[in-house]
């Protein structure tokens, strides 16, 4: 049975780098947003991947538009938790997952133990 997750950039890169802990997520339904897509593309160029255009094209179809209310809730959450130093993109993606009633897949320590998070290192 496939599950859906909002994947953060960390998760996408771990899959790309063949982390065995992320093996089971390869066949799941991937959902990302424009912000994750931007981070992923940047990371591909930063890591000097051989085929950044091809790799980024493979996940373009997974992009789901974010409603402005999600961004507002995420930024309030980020501000209220500023001591945790969470990224803007991760907060938006976390709230996108909540809105879609699916889990946020991440390995970012700031989200470990949080409700609605699938935390994998």
MITI-795725 format. One record per residue (C-alpha): residue in one letter; x, y, z. Coordinates in Angstrom, 2 decimals, m for minus. Layout:
# MITI-795725
(A (X Y Z));
...
//
This chain:
# MITI-795725
(X (0.00 0.00 0.00));
(X (1.40 3.36 m0.94));
(X (1.21 6.29 1.41));
(X (1.51 9.94 0.61));
(X (3.99 12.24 2.29));
(X (5.14 15.80 1.85));
(X (8.86 15.24 1.31));
(X (11.33 17.85 2.45));
(X (14.61 18.48 0.67));
(X (16.50 16.41 3.23));
(X (14.34 13.37 2.41));
(X (14.73 13.85 m1.34));
(X (18.51 14.08 m1.03));
(X (18.68 11.00 1.20));
(X (16.73 9.06 m1.42));
(X (19.02 10.36 m4.15));
(X (22.06 9.38 m2.06));
(X (20.59 5.89 m1.50));
(X (20.29 6.08 2.28));
(X (18.88 2.61 3.16));
(X (16.65 4.17 5.82));
(X (14.75 5.93 3.02));
(X (14.43 2.88 0.75));
(X (10.79 2.28 1.63));
(X (9.87 5.88 0.70));
(X (11.04 5.54 m2.91));
(X (7.81 3.83 m3.94));
(X (5.50 6.14 m1.98));
(X (3.54 9.02 m3.48));
(X (5.77 12.09 m3.31));
(X (4.31 15.53 m2.73));
(X (6.45 18.65 m2.69));
(X (5.85 22.36 m3.17));
(X (7.60 25.08 m5.14));
(X (9.82 25.95 m2.18));
(X (11.04 22.36 m1.76));
(X (11.53 22.15 m5.51));
(X (13.69 25.29 m5.42));
(X (15.80 23.95 m2.53));
(X (16.17 20.59 m4.26));
(X (17.35 22.22 m7.51));
(X (19.83 24.38 m5.60));
(X (21.17 21.33 m3.74));
(X (21.66 19.45 m7.02));
(X (23.78 22.29 m8.39));
(X (25.62 22.73 m5.09));
(X (26.46 19.02 m4.97));
(X (27.51 19.10 m8.64));
(X (25.14 16.27 m9.58));
(X (25.77 14.97 m13.09));
(X (22.19 15.39 m14.37));
(X (20.50 18.17 m12.37));
(X (18.02 18.97 m15.15));
(X (16.93 15.36 m15.48));
(X (16.70 14.80 m11.71));
(X (14.69 17.96 m11.13));
(X (12.38 17.15 m14.06));
(X (11.60 13.78 m12.49));
(X (9.91 15.37 m9.48));
(X (8.25 18.38 m11.11));
(X (4.95 16.53 m11.36));
(X (4.93 16.12 m7.56));
(X (4.55 19.88 m6.97));
(X (1.31 20.84 m5.24));
(X (0.37 24.51 m4.98));
(X (0.26 26.00 m1.50));
(X (m2.64 28.17 m0.44));
(X (m1.76 31.54 1.13));
(X (m3.45 30.57 4.43));
(X (m0.91 27.72 4.80));
(X (1.98 30.16 4.41));
(X (0.46 32.49 7.02));
(X (m0.03 29.67 9.54));
(X (3.48 28.39 8.88));
(X (5.08 31.78 9.39));
(X (3.19 32.30 12.66));
(X (4.38 28.85 13.77));
(X (7.96 29.64 12.74));
(X (7.90 32.91 14.65));
(X (6.41 31.28 17.75));
(X (9.14 28.61 17.59));
(X (12.03 30.84 16.54));
(X (14.27 29.35 19.26));
(X (14.21 26.06 17.28));
(X (15.66 27.77 14.19));
(X (13.30 26.00 11.76));
(X (13.57 26.92 8.11));
(X (10.82 28.81 6.34));
(X (10.54 26.06 3.73));
(X (10.22 23.28 6.30));
(X (7.55 25.14 8.27));
(X (5.52 25.71 5.10));
(X (5.91 22.07 4.09));
(X (4.93 20.87 7.56));
(X (1.71 22.87 7.42));
(X (1.07 21.75 3.86));
(X (1.21 18.16 5.09));
(X (m1.19 18.94 7.92));
(X (m3.61 20.59 5.49));
(X (m3.45 17.54 3.20));
(X (m3.90 15.23 6.22));
(X (m0.68 13.35 5.47));
(X (2.70 13.21 7.19));
(X (5.73 15.43 6.64));
(X (8.77 13.26 5.83));
(X (11.99 14.74 7.16));
(X (15.25 14.01 8.91));
(X (15.61 17.55 10.25));
(X (16.14 17.31 14.01));
(X (13.90 20.30 14.72));
(X (10.88 18.20 13.73));
(X (11.77 15.01 15.60));
(X (8.91 13.89 17.85));
(X (6.43 16.37 16.43));
(X (2.86 15.41 15.58));
(X (2.25 14.58 11.93));
(X (5.95 13.99 11.18));
(X (7.64 10.89 9.81));
(X (11.16 11.42 11.14));
(X (13.90 9.34 9.49));
(X (17.66 9.79 9.72));
//
